[in-house]
Amino acid sequence: GFDLAAIGMPGCALRLMSDATLSFTPAGPTAQHTLSIPNTPALSGGSIYLQSAVVAVGANPLGVTTSNGLRWLLDLR
């Protein structure tokens, strides 16, 4: 990943490039978003890569932290 310390986020890394950006509405300590994936066998074996950035005032100089990267492997059999 790309180290984000230079922009005020020590200990955080950018793990993937942003092809799409989704926003989530917080609901207490969690957030949720529905992603519809068509049940198309041709999509099996494909991947969806995710990473979150969260406003966290006081966590670092920028006040934003990131999650680890996540890969979803699609199995639509």
Stockholm file with secondary structure:
# STOCKHOLM 1.0

chainA/1-77         GFDLAAIGMPGCALRLMSDATLSFTPAGPTAQHTLSIPNTPALSGGSIYLQSAVVAVGANPLGVTTSNGLRWLLDLR
#=GR chainA/1-77 SS CEECGGGTCTTCEECSCCSCCCCCEEETTEEECCCCCCCCGGGTTCEEEECCEEECTTSSSSSEEECCCEEEECCCC
#=GC SS_cons        CEECGGGTCTTCEECSCCSCCCCCEEETTEEECCCCCCCCGGGTTCEEEECCEEECTTSSSSSEEECCCEEEECCCC
//
